[in-house]
């Protein structure tokens, strides 16, 4: 009896965890079996292997393609660097450029231009403040070259303010005819000469407020005289200066006085005169009004307007003017430092 009970208890216990027989569990319980692990068919295994290989190949292809693209991009970057220019997308400053970023970029441009034009100087021939103020007045609506070719005859005949103040206007007009607007310019230079004699003892004043009182003398002319004849800092906002500072996004102003104030705030006052030379020289030689030589521009990576002009390096080099293009400069008597740098003096009026 005890043995029978033990069998029944064992059977009951086994039936609870194992599979029951056809007799409802009254017979011997079958031992527990582990579910067999199904092996993948050859076809299935082959498909999975192919899928894995395809995935691996895709990854490899993507990696290779990505590496290839990076290599191509590096090659393009080297080519752009060799050409001295970058793509417009690469050089465009942030749309919301901060004030600090603007100041840094502006000052870097000036430093770069100082290296390109270490010999930059006023491009009007003069020997004293009187000659400079007269030459600057005459430079309106013409080139410095034409003024330099004209003033030798003028100053040979009228070397002082007293001489020019007493000159016959018709004789002066004939001398100044090559500069254009010669009647208006004759009136201005004779008028300013009389003002110098009557109000300043025949001497050119060294103050802005006095200079702008002279006939034909505005702030631009006054700063040219102050900066180059008296060594007093000033910003010369001529057409080249206006064009370039707007291209560089230093300011959006169009009024010369507002441009002067906006740009002056980006630089120490001590740098204003040299800054003017650097910008004007760059505008005359490389960053022209109609067709800038972008592909030959040394500050292309810093310029938001890159691409407005010729970007092909070979074609851009053909657009360079004056000494950058292997041509004469604007002064008949340039400073020695300019000649030492490879610059050539301009020919006199009427020279072949």
Secondary structure, DSSP 8 states (H G I E B T S, - for coil): -HHHHHHHHHHHHHHHHS---TTTTSS--------------HHHHHHHHHHHHHHHHHHHHHHHHHHHHHHHHHHHHHHHHHHT---HHHH---TT--HHHHHHHHHHHHHHHHHHTTT----S--SSHHHHHHHHHHTTTS-HHHHHHHHHHHHHH--SHHHHHTS-HHHHHHHHGGGSSHHHHHHHHHHHHHHHHHHHTTS---SHHHHTTSTT--HHHHHHHHHHHS--------HHHHHHHHHTTS----SHHHHHHHHHTTS-GGGHHHHHHHHHHHHHHTS-SSS--GGG-TTGGG-TTTTSS---HHHHHTT--GGGGT---S-SS--HHHHHTT------TT--
